[in-house]
Amino acid sequence: MKKRKFCWFFSLLLVFTIMFATRGWGEPLFPYSGGNAPKPGAKPPLIANTFAVDKGRYGHIWKIYVEADDPDGDMQRIACMVEQLGYGHYLTDWIYLKPGNEKHFRGYLQWNTLGSGASYMPEWTQITLKVSVIDRAGNESNIVVFPFTFETGVENEYQYKLPPPFDQGKLPRLGYINIGLRNPLQDTVESN
């Protein structure tokens, strides 16, 4: 009888742990899936313009340019989701917007790929970055997809012409993307 109660209690504890497990500051245990429908009466944010280069060597400082608007003026954070060919999905990285960016922002996200986890990435490693904006009501904007390939033979990788509207004046950095990549050819993951 005592074993039965213990098994029942342990099973119940396991179920609650799986149901309510979180990592860090309230991030779910499983990666963010996105695609939330707008709440009734609220309007979701809209990512209007984007730009990013699609290749560079490992160690490249990747800048992802984003402009977004929200008719309700309550944008709160940017979701950055990465999928790596040969590895899979990483946990979502959240970048919280600074005050004054709730209604409109234009700037760039910065990802320092050399400090992103692996000591090196094999040539032609492909990743996909998905970016969306979430407002305070939980509404999600459209999701924008940025493909990127690590290549060593890219010439003048930092000399590119920004398209409008990103070519007008100095743009602010909105935040850093902190996702540690994994080299699928290595047995262990190195931490940042």
N, C-alpha and C positions, 0 to 999 in steps of 0.2 A: 504494500500500500504506500509506503514511504517513497519507494522508487517511482511509483506512478505519479505522485504529486510533484516530485522533483522534475520528472520529464514534462509534465504538463506546464509547470512554472517556467522551465527553460524554453519550451516551445513558444509560450506566450511572450517571453522576453525577447526571443529571436525575432518574432513577427513585428513587435513594436520597434525594435532596433532597425529593421529593414524599412519599415514604413516611415519612420521619422528621422532617419540618418541624415546628417548634414556634414559638410566640410567647410572649414573656415568660417566666415561671417555669414552664415545662413545659406551658403550655396548648396544646392542639392547634391546628393551623392552621385547621381547620374548626370551626364552633360545636358546642357540646355538645348531643348529641341526647337524653340522658337515658334512663330506662326500663331500667336495668340490673336483671337478675334477682338475687335474694339469693344469696349464696354458701351452699353446703351447711353446715348447722349454725349459721348465723348468722341473726339476726333484723334486718331493716332498721328504720331509724327510722320514726316515724309523726308527720306533722304533724296534730295533733289539732284545733286551733282557729286561725282566721285572721280578719282584718278589715282592710279598707282602703276609703277613699272611692273613688268611681269617676269623679269629674270635678273639675277645678280649672283655674285660669288657668295659662298658661305662667309659670314662676317659683314655682309652688306647691311647698312642702316636703311631699312625699308620704311619709307614714308607713305602713308595711305591718306590721301586727301579726301575730306568729306565735308559736304554742306548739307544741313538739314533744317527744316522748319517744323513748327508745331502750332497750329491755330489756337490751341488751348494754353500754350505757353507754360507747359509743365514737364518738359523733357528732363530726365533725371540721369540716365546712364547709357553708355554704349556697350553693347554685347559684342565680343570678339570670339568667334568660334573657329577652330582650326581642324582641318582634316588632312592627314598626311598619307599619301599613297604608300602602301606597304606597311603602315602602322595602324591607322585608324583615327578616331576622334580624340581630342584633348578636352579637358574641362574648360568651360567658358571663362574668359577673363572679362571682368567688368571694369569699365573706366567711368568714374562719376564725373559729371559735368560741373564746371565751376559756376558760381552764381553769375547771372547775366547771360548765360547760354541756354536758358530754359525755352525761349521762344524761337531763337535762330542762332546757329553757329556755323562758322566756316573755319577750317583749320586742318591739322593733320595728326594722325596717330603715328607714333614712332615705335618700331620694333628693331631692337639691336640684335640681329640674328646670331652674332658670335657668342653673346652671353645668354643664349636661349636654351642651354641645356647640354647638348652634345658637344664633344670636343671637335668633331668635324662631321660634315654631312657628305654622303657620296655624290659624285657628279650626277646631275640630272634628277636629283630628288625633287619631287613635286609636292607642293602643299597648296591648300585652298583655304583662304581666309574669308569667313562670312561675317559681315558687319550689319548690325541693326541698332536702332535707338529705341529705348523703352522710356515711357513717361511715368509720372507718379501714380497714375491710375492703373498701370500695368499694361497699357496698350503698346503694341510693338509696331514699328515702322516696317516698310518694305525691307527685304534682306538683299544686300548687295554682295556679290561674289567676286573675289580677287584671286586669280590663279598666280602662282609664283613657282619658278624653277631655279634651283641652285646650279649655276654654270660658272666655270672659271674663266672662260674666254670672252666675257662681256667687256667691250671697250667703252671707256668714258661712261661708266654706269651711273655716275652722279650728274652727268651733263644731259639733262633732258628739258624740254620746253613744257612748261605747265600750260594746260588749256584754260580758257576762261571757265569759271570766274576765279580760278586759283592763281592767275597770273597778275593779279592786281594788288600790289603792296605786299608787305610782310605778313605772313599768316602765323597765328599762334599754334603751339603744340597743345593738343587737347589732352594728351596723356601718353603713357608708355604701355605697350602690349607686353604682358609678362606671362608668356606661355613657353615652357621649356620643351623644346623639340627632342625627340629621341631618334638616335641613329639605329635603324632596325638591324644593322650589321654588327652592332656592339651588344654585348651581353648585359651591361649595366647602364643605368641612367646616371649622368653626372648632374649634380644640383647646381643651381645658379649661384 
